[in-house]
Structure formats: C-alpha cells, structure tokens
Amino acid sequence: MTHAVPDPKPILNFVGGKWVSAGGSESLTVSNPATGESLGSFAPSTEENVTDAVSVAKEAFQTWRSTPPIERVRILFRLKILLEENLEGIAASLAREHGKNLPECRGEVRRGIENVEHACGTPSLMMGSTLEDVAPGIDCETVLQPLGVFAGIAPYNFPVMIPLWFWPYAVATGNTFVLKPSEQDPLTHQLVVELAVEAGLPDGVLNVVQGQRNAVTALLNNPDVIGFSFVGSSAVGRKLYSEGAVSGKRMQVLGGAKNNIIVVPDADYDLTTEAILSSAFGSAGQRCLAGSTAVCIGDAYEIMRERLVDGAKSLKLGYALDGDPDIGPVISRAHRTRVETYIEKGIKEGAELLLDGRGATVDGYPDGHWIGPTIFDKVEPDMVVGKEEIFGPVLSLKQVGSLEEAIELTHKSRYGNMASIFTTSGAAAREFRYGVGISMLGVNIGVAAPMAFFPFGGARRSFFGDLKAQGQDTISFYTDKRVVISRW
C-alpha cells in the first residue's frame, strides 16, 4: 500500500519561545522504523546550546513563579482541549516515528492527556497546611514553593506520554523546564510543544534541546538545573542518580525492569492468555511494564504453554498505518540486532526456544526492523535471558510448584517495577500483594500502569530516588515545603 510520506523536516531546539537550530556539526536522522524512510534530521545540541536554554528558563522563572497557580493551570486546561482535538494526528505521527500500532499510539496520547488533566488540579494539590498556637501566640504553616529550573530526559518508547509525566507538573507548580527528548523519535513531541504555545504558555517556561549523551551531561552538570527527571535503562539511570545527587540536585530516576506474571491454576485462562500476549508483545515488548516471564504454578504450566505459543503465532506484524497489525517494528536496526543477540544467548544457555521471531518479514516493507513474537521455555533466573531486560518481543516461561515459590522467584530479581497475578482466589491475590515486594502490582491485569493520580515507579534497580512520577509524589518533587513559624 502506498502512503504519502511527509517531507523530511529539520528537528529544532525550542528556546525562549522560538524554534532554533543547534550548534553541533554532526547531523542525525530520524527514520520510520517500518519503512526506513527519513522523517527528519537534527544537529545535536552543544554544551553552549544547553547552557543557553537553561539560562532562558532561569530568567523566565522569575516571572512565572509569581503567576497565580490558577492562571498557570488555565493554560493547561486549554492544552488538554487542544490535545483532545488533535489526538488522531498526534497518534498518526507517533505511529510513523515509533512504529507501535494505532490503538497503542492513541492509548499513549490518552495517558499523556490524563497527566495534563491531573496537573490542572495543582491549585488544590499544592495547598499547604496551618496550625495556630503551636506555642502561646505562635502559629506554624507550610507553604509549597517552586524551586527553579528542572530538566527531563525522555526515552524513545513513550515519546509523548513520558514528557507529559514531567513538564506539565513542573510548570503548573511554578517552575520552568528544559526537556531533552529521545534522539530516536523527537518529532511528535514537537506537535505537543506547538499546542502548548497555542494554549498560551509563555516564552521560556518550556524549552527543548535535541541531542544525545552530551546534552544529558550538560544538563546534569549545569548548576542552575535544580532537579532532574529521567526514564531509561537502569545502568544509565544509576550513574546519573549518583552524579546528580552528589551535586545536590533533586533526582527522579526510573530505570529498567524484568516483570513476572504469575499464573495460579484457578485462573481464567482465556483472560490470562489474552492479557499476557498483550503485555509481552504489545509495542514489540518495548515497555518497562512488559510482562517478561510467565511464572506458571503447577497444572497452569502445560495449559498456558500451549495457549501462549498458539496465540503468539497468530499475532500479525505490520506497519501501523497500513492495515491493523498487532505488532509493529522495534525502534531501529541496532535494537533488532540487540534483541536477536539475546535470543542467541538464551539458546546457548540451554533455554528451549518454542517460537523464534528472528527473520520475520512484512510484505511491502523490506526495510522495517521486524522481529516476531519469541517464546522461551525452561528459563532459569540466573540465565542472561532470565535476569536481564531484553526490551523486545521475547517472553520466557517458568514452571514452579507453589505461589510461595513464585513469590520467592520474583524476589530474586534485581528489578522491582511490576508484577502481576492471575487468579480467582482472593487469598492468593492478598498473599501476592502482601509479600511480593514490587511497586506496581496487577491482579488479573497484564500491564499494571497506574492512572495519573497515582504514583508511577518501581523499586530495587528499577527506581532511584524518593519521589516517583505522577500522583502527589510529583507535586512534592517539583516543590519544596517551606515551614513558617510566626509570632505577632
């Protein structure tokens, strides 16, 4: 099928209300991962570019922090309406740039809108507290105040939603923001920025710098950046957290995952099969909440083994804007090679390959980065494929004898992002919730993604910091509680 391909466009920085070119001499291309066609190019930002953006944000903070909160969120109310009106266009852009199918793209945009909507409640969420007569004639109150310039680093897997975890809350609470999108798919968020400008966001309140590692380092090292939000790999996140915390920055770092889905023999097998297939293979497995391992208890193992293999074989690969595929491509040729390398390691380690997605093709799209659903059996937790985050459409199976053993197996993982259980037993669900030790839990849910008014973030090596994304945590992260003790 032939599609009109947008002309490749320059991908620019957004500083002080203007789109401007970065100063780097290198040129990086953003391509459609399904077709291989160029969508645009950009020069990575230099340290000077980053410094300019932070300086502009610092200057804008002086006026923005004194803007009444209700006036700040009226801009976000208008932004929410504009995002709703442009949802389909944003989703189509996301499908071209990232590769996930249209329902997943719409879902991502919808989750981003929910965060803007929640940030609109900042005047209530940001209220302090007061107590009279803490001592004779003395009153005490807390006041939540903005801090200055915050920075955010977004990953490629949710290029619309994750920036909206950060900057709407930061600006609603009176801060200014510098965002560095992923260099692999920075185009779609430009549409969001344009809508924020249309909604009335003042110059300098939100700034965007394109780039790679050097831009991240420049933001982390800039003394005028008071806080730093990051989503990405645990290895990079841990390093950034250590460096940022030592320099006194507030750090909110969300890392990788290796998520177990526990299946109890009394589970509803139709519901469970559909949920695990969606969890493991949706968005080509490129989600921090993807189900990586199906831990099947007793008799559930044989049943689920057959169902999952048959179900995965029926999933259709394809381009989101051509037909209605279940799975799109992975983000790049390099990432496809990375996933295939993990599959080869699993075979060498002795895991049984039940379904091999390597060599997958899609008619009409020979340059797409395709890899089909892949399922391993007999995966042990000390295997590379059993303990490392693959971030691709690869599911492992593991049989255990009891719920206690399944919970113990989950505790052996160095990650702690998500775990789910499928059961019709309230007692089993409670035992799971009480003892599994994971931050985001699902009961008969394959992807335990909390709504915007609840915190999002893991434990162990899946999260570094104290205050998570979304919910009341994010208001606390972007403000400081000032305690005022008064005698008159």
RODO-2510 file (C-alpha; in nm, 4 decimals, decimal comma):
residues 488
     n   res          X          Y          Z
     1     m     0,0000     0,0000     0,0000
     2     t     0,1337     0,3479    -0,0895
     3     h     0,1283     0,6272     0,1677
     4     a     0,2019     0,9958     0,1416
     5     v     0,5321     1,0422     0,3203
     6     p     0,5808     1,3774     0,4966
     7     d     0,8759     1,5712     0,3622
     8     p     1,1763     1,5316     0,5934
     9     k     1,1937     1,8332     0,8203
    10     p     1,4593     1,9851     1,0424
    11     i     1,4210     1,8919     1,4070
    12     l     1,4957     2,2001     1,6110
    13     n     1,5546     2,3168     1,9640
    14     f     1,2814     2,5239     2,1264
    15     v     1,4299     2,8016     2,3378
    16     g     1,2601     3,1162     2,4620
    17     g     0,9514     3,0549     2,2507
    18     k     1,1418     3,0107     1,9232
    19     w     1,2474     2,7103     1,7157
    20     v     1,6234     2,7363     1,6629
    21     s     1,8960     2,5167     1,5196
    22     a     2,1516     2,3585     1,7480
    23     g     2,5176     2,4353     1,7017
    24     g     2,6512     2,0833     1,6590
    25     s     2,8268     1,9980     1,3338
    26     e     2,7008     1,6387     1,3209
    27     s     2,3665     1,5535     1,1569
    28     l     2,1448     1,2737     1,2911
    29     t     1,8499     1,1292     1,1010
    30     v     1,5168     1,0132     1,2408
    31     s     1,3631     0,7346     1,0325
    32     n     1,0339     0,5496     1,0153
    33     p     1,1176     0,2086     1,1710
    34     a     0,8634     0,0300     0,9496
    35     t     0,9573     0,1801     0,6142
    36     g     1,3116     0,3070     0,6616
    37     e     1,2136     0,6465     0,5174
    38     s     1,3713     0,9598     0,6613
    39     l     1,1375     1,1743     0,8691
    40     g     1,3798     1,4488     0,9620
    41     s     1,7251     1,5343     1,0845
    42     f     1,8910     1,7429     1,3522
    43     a     2,2238     1,8628     1,4795
    44     p     2,2852     1,7509     1,8395
    45     s     2,2949     2,0345     2,0904
    46     t     2,6285     2,1555     2,2175
    47     e     2,7012     2,2430     2,5786
    48     e     2,6578     2,6073     2,4816
    49     n     2,3102     2,5346     2,3394
    50     v     2,2097     2,3631     2,6636
    51     t     2,3502     2,6484     2,8720
    52     d     2,1501     2,8988     2,6660
    53     a     1,8280     2,7006     2,7185
    54     v     1,8838     2,6754     3,0938
    55     s     1,9636     3,0486     3,1144
    56     v     1,6424     3,1351     2,9327
    57     a     1,4449     2,9055     3,1638
    58     k     1,6102     3,0608     3,4697
    59     e     1,5172     3,4090     3,3561
    60     a     1,1577     3,3056     3,2791
    61     f     1,1232     3,1523     3,6261
    62     q     1,1339     3,4925     3,7949
    63     t     0,8071     3,5982     3,6328
    64     w     0,6430     3,2573     3,6009
    65     r     0,6692     3,1658     3,9712
    66     s     0,4725     3,4791     4,0651
    67     t     0,1938     3,3949     3,8212
    68     p    -0,1047     3,2728     4,0287
    69     p    -0,1418     2,8930     4,0143
    70     i    -0,4956     2,9195     3,8813
    71     e    -0,3684     3,1235     3,5850
    72     r    -0,0902     2,8722     3,5212
    73     v    -0,3302     2,5786     3,5050
    74     r    -0,5772     2,7620     3,2819
    75     i    -0,3097     2,7252     3,0136
    76     l    -0,3015     2,3524     3,0830
    77     f    -0,6803     2,3340     3,0602
    78     r    -0,6542     2,4855     2,7131
    79     l    -0,3695     2,2470     2,6269
    80     k    -0,5818     1,9484     2,7306
    81     i    -0,8592     2,0578     2,4936
    82     l    -0,6117     2,1062     2,2083
    83     l    -0,4569     1,7646     2,2709
    84     e    -0,8027     1,6068     2,2618
    85     e    -0,8823     1,7822     1,9347
    86     n    -0,5527     1,6738     1,7777
    87     l    -0,5330     1,3232     1,9244
    88     e    -0,5624     1,1392     1,5924
    89     g    -0,2952     1,3484     1,4218
    90     i    -0,0564     1,3069     1,7147
    91     a    -0,1206     0,9309     1,7195
    92     a    -0,0510     0,9027     1,3455
    93     s     0,2746     1,0951     1,3846
    94     l     0,3701     0,8676     1,6723
    95     a     0,2937     0,5581     1,4636
    96     r     0,5222     0,6820     1,1850
    97     e     0,8032     0,7730     1,4208
    98     h     0,7912     0,4922     1,6770
    99     g     0,6207     0,2034     1,4968
   100     k     0,3648     0,0876     1,7546
   101     n     0,0149     0,0234     1,6256
   102     l    -0,2536     0,2921     1,6256
   103     p    -0,4513     0,1677     1,9290
   104     e    -0,1276     0,1749     2,1301
   105     c    -0,0447     0,5216     1,9963
   106     r    -0,3890     0,6504     2,0883
   107     g    -0,3523     0,4941     2,4316
   108     e    -0,0184     0,6666     2,4867
   109     v    -0,1559     1,0055     2,3882
   110     r    -0,4583     0,9462     2,6105
   111     r    -0,2332     0,8668     2,9094
   112     g    -0,0385     1,1855     2,8412
   113     i    -0,3597     1,3873     2,8341
   114     e    -0,4595     1,2366     3,1690
   115     n    -0,1399     1,3779     3,3198
   116     v    -0,2144     1,7247     3,1833
   117     e    -0,5628     1,6869     3,3279
   118     h    -0,4255     1,5875     3,6675
   119     a    -0,1766     1,8766     3,6628
   120     c    -0,4761     2,1082     3,6207
   121     g    -0,5571     2,0269     3,9846
   122     t    -0,2356     2,1858     4,1065
   123     p    -0,4039     2,4743     4,2941
   124     s    -0,5564     2,2131     4,5265
   125     l    -0,2635     1,9701     4,5191
   126     m    -0,0174     2,2488     4,6046
   127     m    -0,2009     2,3769     4,9105
   128     g    -0,0072     2,3857     5,2383
   129     s    -0,1251     2,3491     5,5987
   130     t    -0,1575     2,5710     5,9048
   131     l    -0,1796     2,5189     6,2795
   132     e    -0,2458     2,8051     6,5204
   133     d    -0,0932     2,8236     6,8669
   134     v     0,1813     2,5648     6,8314
   135     a     0,3031     2,7608     7,1359
   136     p     0,1356     3,0594     7,3073
   137     g     0,0897     3,3304     7,0425
   138     i     0,2864     3,1369     6,7783
   139     d     0,1441     2,9895     6,4571
   140     c     0,3048     2,7446     6,2138
   141     e     0,2309     2,6854     5,8476
   142     t     0,3757     2,5003     5,5495
   143     v     0,3908     2,6592     5,2064
   144     l     0,4802     2,4688     4,8884
   145     q     0,7041     2,6785     4,6648
   146     p     0,8612     2,6159     4,3220
   147     l     1,2371     2,5799     4,3055
   148     g     1,3559     2,6969     3,9638
   149     v     1,4711     2,5148     3,6510
   150     f     1,4053     2,1417     3,6148
   151     a     1,5263     1,9124     3,3357
   152     g     1,3763     1,5946     3,1943
   153     i     1,5219     1,3154     2,9811
   154     a     1,2647     1,1102     2,7888
   155     p     1,3152     0,7617     2,6357
   156     y     1,2089     0,6555     2,2895
   157     n     0,9378     0,4086     2,3898
   158     f     0,6813     0,6681     2,5053
   159     p     0,7913     0,9964     2,3441
   160     v     0,4565     1,1706     2,4066
   161     m     0,3431     1,0335     2,7418
   162     i     0,6632     1,0449     2,9443
   163     p     0,7450     1,4131     2,8823
   164     l     0,3872     1,4793     2,9979
   165     w     0,4695     1,2975     3,3233
   166     f     0,7152     1,5767     3,3903
   167     w     0,6847     1,9241     3,2451
   168     p     0,3097     1,9943     3,2957
   169     y     0,3505     1,9340     3,6709
   170     a     0,6740     2,1314     3,6840
   171     v     0,5253     2,4368     3,5140
   172     a     0,1907     2,4107     3,6962
   173     t     0,3773     2,4353     4,0272
   174     g     0,5646     2,7454     3,9066
   175     n     0,8930     2,6038     3,7791
   176     t     1,0396     2,6246     3,4299
   177     f     1,1622     2,3262     3,2309
   178     v     1,4199     2,2045     2,9790
   179     l     1,3332     1,8781     2,8031
   180     k     1,5676     1,6535     2,6075
   181     p     1,3584     1,4110     2,4003
   182     s     1,4953     1,0822     2,2742
   183     e     1,7102     1,1303     1,9682
   184     q     1,5296     0,8338     1,8083
   185     d     1,1801     0,9868     1,7934
   186     p     1,1732     1,3565     1,8882
   187     l     0,9301     1,4767     1,6200
   188     t     0,5911     1,4011     1,7707
   189     h     0,6513     1,5926     2,0914
   190     q     0,7190     1,8985     1,8768
   191     l     0,3475     1,8883     1,7949
   192     v     0,2726     1,8949     2,1675
   193     v     0,5035     2,1939     2,2177
   194     e     0,3297     2,3814     1,9365
   195     l    -0,0059     2,3162     2,1032
   196     a     0,1328     2,4372     2,4381
   197     v     0,2339     2,7624     2,2693
   198     e    -0,1125     2,7888     2,1151
   199     a    -0,2594     2,7343     2,4631
   200     g    -0,0679     3,0389     2,5863
   201     l     0,2419     2,9014     2,7595
   202     p     0,4809     3,1986     2,7951
   203     d     0,8211     3,2094     2,6276
   204     g     1,0967     3,0371     2,8217
   205     v     0,8732     2,8337     3,0525
   206     l     0,9180     2,5169     2,8432
   207     n     1,2357     2,4668     2,6396
   208     v     1,3552     2,1709     2,4325
   209     v     1,7109     2,0709     2,3418
   210     q     1,7777     1,7934     2,0914
   211     g     2,0772     1,5713     2,1403
   212     q     2,2386     1,2627     2,2823
   213     r     2,4659     1,1874     2,5774
   214     n     2,6497     1,5221     2,5639
   215     a     2,3245     1,7142     2,6082
   216     v     2,2308     1,4967     2,9078
   217     t     2,5708     1,5572     3,0665
   218     a     2,5444     1,9305     3,0087
   219     l     2,2035     1,9419     3,1793
   220     l     2,3231     1,7283     3,4693
   221     n     2,6315     1,9436     3,5240
   222     n     2,4571     2,2788     3,4938
   223     p     2,4384     2,4355     3,8424
   224     d     2,1176     2,6220     3,7532
   225     v     1,9278     2,2962     3,6990
   226     i     1,7793     2,2254     4,0400
   227     g     1,6199     1,8876     3,9623
   228     f     1,6342     1,6109     3,7069
   229     s     1,3770     1,3556     3,5859
   230     f     1,4898     1,0565     3,3791
   231     v     1,3403     0,7426     3,2276
   232     g     1,5721     0,4883     3,0664
   233     s     1,7990     0,1961     3,1413
   234     s     1,8953     0,1177     3,4997
   235     a     2,2663     0,1274     3,4210
   236     v     2,2483     0,4827     3,2863
   237     g     1,9937     0,5886     3,5471
   238     r     2,2028     0,4699     3,8386
   239     k     2,5033     0,6640     3,7120
   240     l     2,3008     0,9815     3,6587
   241     y     2,1377     0,9471     4,0001
   242     s     2,4730     0,9121     4,1737
   243     e     2,6240     1,2115     3,9977
   244     g     2,3192     1,4325     4,0348
   245     a     2,2548     1,3507     4,3992
   246     v     2,6175     1,4223     4,4915
   247     s     2,5871     1,7673     4,3355
   248     g     2,2726     1,8378     4,5373
   249     k     2,0100     1,8038     4,2650
   250     r     1,6698     1,6512     4,3206
   251     m     1,6725     1,3251     4,1254
   252     q     1,3767     1,1230     3,9983
   253     v     1,5167     0,8298     3,8014
   254     l     1,3020     0,5497     3,6572
   255     g     1,5016     0,2531     3,5259
   256     g     1,4597    -0,0879     3,3693
   257     a     1,2513    -0,3919     3,4523
   258     k     1,2123    -0,7684     3,4345
   259     n     0,8492    -0,8298     3,5164
   260     n     0,6967    -1,1585     3,6312
   261     i     0,3367    -1,2547     3,5629
   262     i     0,2256    -1,5315     3,7987
   263     v    -0,0476    -1,7700     3,6840
   264     v    -0,2339    -1,9692     3,9508
   265     p    -0,4122    -2,2909     3,8346
   266     d    -0,7538    -2,1413     3,9198
   267     a    -0,7039    -1,8502     3,6780
   268     d    -0,9436    -1,7623     3,3982
   269     y    -0,7267    -1,8954     3,1159
   270     d    -0,8919    -1,7006     2,8345
   271     l    -0,8424    -1,3700     3,0179
   272     t    -0,4912    -1,4683     3,1236
   273     t    -0,3767    -1,5692     2,7757
   274     e    -0,5021    -1,2511     2,6134
   275     a    -0,3504    -1,0341     2,8853
   276     i    -0,0057    -1,1987     2,8771
   277     l     0,0155    -1,1837     2,4976
   278     s    -0,0696    -0,8146     2,5056
   279     s     0,1690    -0,7481     2,7935
   280     a     0,4654    -0,9342     2,6454
   281     f     0,4307    -0,8415     2,2785
   282     g     0,2443    -0,5118     2,2726
   283     s     0,4595    -0,2253     2,1444
   284     a     0,7022    -0,5005     2,0352
   285     g     0,7925    -0,5541     2,4018
   286     q     0,9447    -0,2061     2,4295
   287     r     0,7766    -0,1136     2,7583
   288     c     0,9057    -0,1039     3,1141
   289     l     0,5777    -0,2703     3,2178
   290     a     0,6021    -0,5507     2,9618
   291     g     0,5457    -0,8987     3,1006
   292     s     0,8820    -1,0679     3,0572
   293     t     0,8273    -1,4016     3,2325
   294     a     0,5134    -1,6096     3,2762
   295     v     0,5615    -1,7960     3,6052
   296     c     0,3087    -2,0776     3,5906
   297     i     0,2153    -2,2715     3,9042
   298     g     0,1571    -2,6477     3,8808
   299     d    -0,1045    -2,7524     3,6248
   300     a    -0,1253    -2,3984     3,4840
   301     y     0,2087    -2,4526     3,3130
   302     e     0,1061    -2,7033     3,0434
   303     i    -0,2166    -2,5165     2,9721
   304     m    -0,0517    -2,1782     2,9376
   305     r     0,2455    -2,3113     2,7428
   306     e     0,0211    -2,4323     2,4611
   307     r    -0,2099    -2,1322     2,4700
   308     l     0,0682    -1,8739     2,4649
   309     v     0,2553    -2,0358     2,1762
   310     d    -0,0617    -2,0733     1,9680
   311     g    -0,1703    -1,7206     2,0499
   312     a     0,1677    -1,5675     1,9694
   313     k     0,1766    -1,7447     1,6328
   314     s    -0,1488    -1,5741     1,5385
   315     l    -0,0231    -1,2210     1,6047
   316     k     0,0211    -1,0121     1,2912
   317     l     0,3249    -0,7947     1,2241
   318     g     0,2859    -0,4830     1,0160
   319     y     0,3009    -0,1079     0,9683
   320     a     0,0559     0,0817     1,1869
   321     l    -0,0698     0,3000     0,9010
   322     d    -0,1294     0,0022     0,6716
   323     g    -0,3966    -0,2360     0,7927
   324     d    -0,4450    -0,3242     1,1579
   325     p    -0,1342    -0,5071     1,2834
   326     d    -0,0927    -0,6450     1,6341
   327     i     0,2808    -0,5711     1,6489
   328     g     0,4964    -0,3105     1,4784
   329     p     0,8741    -0,2985     1,4315
   330     v     1,1312    -0,2331     1,7002
   331     i     1,2766     0,1156     1,7004
   332     s     1,5972     0,0586     1,4999
   333     r     1,8147    -0,1904     1,3193
   334     a     2,0648    -0,1732     1,6059
   335     h     1,7949    -0,2596     1,8581
   336     r     1,6734    -0,5506     1,6460
   337     t     2,0287    -0,6847     1,6466
   338     r     2,0414    -0,6430     2,0257
   339     v     1,7217    -0,8441     2,0742
   340     e     1,8414    -1,1152     1,8353
   341     t     2,1667    -1,1368     2,0315
   342     y     1,9685    -1,2058     2,3486
   343     i     1,7781    -1,4828     2,1710
   344     e     2,1058    -1,6413     2,0653
   345     k     2,2339    -1,6205     2,4240
   346     g     1,9202    -1,7921     2,5506
   347     i     1,9720    -2,0828     2,3105
   348     k     2,3367    -2,1186     2,4126
   349     e     2,2416    -2,1151     2,7817
   350     g     2,0073    -2,4099     2,7326
   351     a     1,6667    -2,2437     2,7269
   352     e     1,4209    -2,4138     2,4932
   353     l     1,3114    -2,1922     2,2041
   354     l     0,9430    -2,2614     2,1458
   355     l     0,8830    -1,9788     1,8987
   356     d     1,1524    -1,7913     1,7072
   357     g     1,0753    -1,4403     1,5834
   358     r     1,4063    -1,3844     1,4101
   359     g     1,3936    -1,3388     1,0360
   360     a     1,0396    -1,2025     1,0392
   361     t     0,9341    -1,0064     0,7304
   362     v     0,6390    -0,7921     0,6273
   363     d     0,5323    -0,7746     0,2638
   364     g     0,5970    -0,4340     0,1132
   365     y     0,8267    -0,3185     0,3932
   366     p     1,1663    -0,4827     0,3417
   367     d     1,3487    -0,2099     0,5337
   368     g     1,1424    -0,2403     0,8520
   369     h     1,3037    -0,3510     1,1763
   370     w     1,0870    -0,6582     1,2195
   371     i     1,1163    -0,9241     1,4830
   372     g     0,8278    -1,1556     1,5627
   373     p     0,6991    -1,2897     1,8950
   374     t     0,9569    -1,5155     2,0568
   375     i     0,8940    -1,7588     2,3431
   376     f     1,1499    -1,9429     2,5563
   377     d     1,0765    -2,2311     2,7904
   378     k     1,2827    -2,3695     3,0767
   379     v     1,4378    -2,0320     3,1568
   380     e     1,6284    -2,0194     3,4852
   381     p     1,6662    -1,6932     3,6789
   382     d     2,0467    -1,6989     3,6537
   383     m     2,0398    -1,7131     3,2714
   384     v     2,1035    -1,3890     3,0842
   385     v     1,7569    -1,4102     2,9266
   386     g     1,6140    -1,4799     3,2709
   387     k     1,7611    -1,1800     3,4514
   388     e     1,8359    -0,9021     3,2018
   389     e     1,5871    -0,6642     3,0406
   390     i     1,5636    -0,7547     2,6714
   391     f     1,3167    -0,4794     2,5744
   392     g     1,1781    -0,6713     2,2809
   393     p     0,9005    -0,9202     2,1957
   394     v     1,0524    -1,2047     2,3975
   395     l     0,8580    -1,3992     2,6619
   396     s     1,0049    -1,6605     2,8967
   397     l     0,8145    -1,9433     3,0647
   398     k     0,8926    -2,0878     3,4054
   399     q     0,7146    -2,3626     3,5982
   400     v     0,7020    -2,3575     3,9790
   401     g     0,5228    -2,5686     4,2363
   402     s     0,3530    -2,3091     4,4549
   403     l     0,2651    -1,9439     4,4974
   404     e     0,5316    -1,9188     4,7659
   405     e     0,7916    -2,0372     4,5150
   406     a     0,6649    -1,7896     4,2556
   407     i     0,6929    -1,5016     4,5039
   408     e     1,0413    -1,6158     4,6069
   409     l     1,1446    -1,6262     4,2415
   410     t     1,0228    -1,2673     4,1974
   411     h     1,2312    -1,1564     4,4953
   412     k     1,5450    -1,2927     4,3279
   413     s     1,5209    -1,0335     4,0510
   414     r     1,7313    -0,7195     4,0867
   415     y     1,4408    -0,5248     3,9372
   416     g     1,1152    -0,4295     4,1046
   417     n     0,8982    -0,2432     3,8573
   418     m     0,5847    -0,4538     3,8066
   419     a     0,4436    -0,7951     3,8905
   420     s     0,1009    -0,9396     3,8187
   421     i    -0,1002    -1,2388     3,9318
   422     f    -0,3862    -1,4137     3,7564
   423     t    -0,6182    -1,5955     3,9928
   424     t    -0,9801    -1,6200     4,1075
   425     s    -0,8671    -1,6634     4,4696
   426     g    -0,8823    -1,3595     4,6940
   427     a    -0,6497    -1,5309     4,9392
   428     a    -0,3860    -1,5896     4,6695
   429     a    -0,4183    -1,2304     4,5490
   430     r    -0,3723    -1,0991     4,9020
   431     e    -0,0688    -1,3195     4,9661
   432     f     0,0816    -1,1926     4,6417
   433     r     0,0124    -0,8274     4,7222
   434     y     0,1358    -0,8642     5,0797
   435     g     0,4645    -1,0367     5,0094
   436     v     0,5867    -0,9879     4,6518
   437     g     0,7797    -0,6669     4,7228
   438     i     0,7183    -0,4930     4,3887
   439     s     0,5992    -0,1352     4,3497
   440     m     0,3320    -0,1672     4,0798
   441     l     0,1078    -0,4724     4,1116
   442     g    -0,1604    -0,6179     3,8887
   443     v    -0,4348    -0,8588     3,9887
   444     n    -0,5806    -1,0096     3,6702
   445     i    -0,4162    -0,7154     3,4872
   446     g    -0,1340    -0,7698     3,2371
   447     v     0,0081    -0,4168     3,2372
   448     a    -0,0235    -0,2579     3,5815
   449     a     0,0042     0,1050     3,4696
   450     p    -0,1449     0,3376     3,7316
   451     m    -0,3613     0,6340     3,6375
   452     a    -0,2096     0,9815     3,6535
   453     f    -0,3309     1,0496     4,0069
   454     f    -0,1341     0,7506     4,1440
   455     p     0,2481     0,7312     4,1618
   456     f     0,4405     0,5542     3,8853
   457     g     0,7786     0,3997     3,9647
   458     g     0,9475     0,0816     4,0752
   459     a     1,1749    -0,0484     4,3481
   460     r     1,5223    -0,2028     4,3698
   461     r     1,7149    -0,1217     4,0498
   462     s     1,4020    -0,0059     3,8717
   463     f     1,3929     0,3268     4,0553
   464     f     1,6458     0,5652     4,2084
   465     g     1,5166     0,8462     4,4248
   466     d     1,2426     0,9083     4,6789
   467     l     0,9543     1,0713     4,4900
   468     k     0,8038     0,8963     4,1899
   469     a     0,6351     1,0223     3,8748
   470     q     0,2656     1,1151     3,8690
   471     g     0,0316     1,1500     4,1652
   472     q     0,1008     1,3560     4,4752
   473     d     0,4650     1,2449     4,4602
   474     t     0,5301     1,4558     4,1542
   475     i     0,3879     1,7698     4,3194
   476     s     0,6255     1,7103     4,6103
   477     f     0,9178     1,6549     4,3736
   478     y     0,8701     1,9874     4,1968
   479     t     0,8149     2,1922     4,5148
   480     d     0,9780     2,2489     4,8499
   481     k     0,7837     2,2575     5,1770
   482     r     0,8733     2,5826     5,3464
   483     v     0,7808     2,5924     5,7163
   484     v     0,6933     2,9361     5,8527
   485     i     0,6756     2,9927     6,2312
   486     s     0,5225     3,3298     6,3231
   487     r     0,4775     3,5395     6,6365
   488     w     0,2913     3,8698     6,6177
***
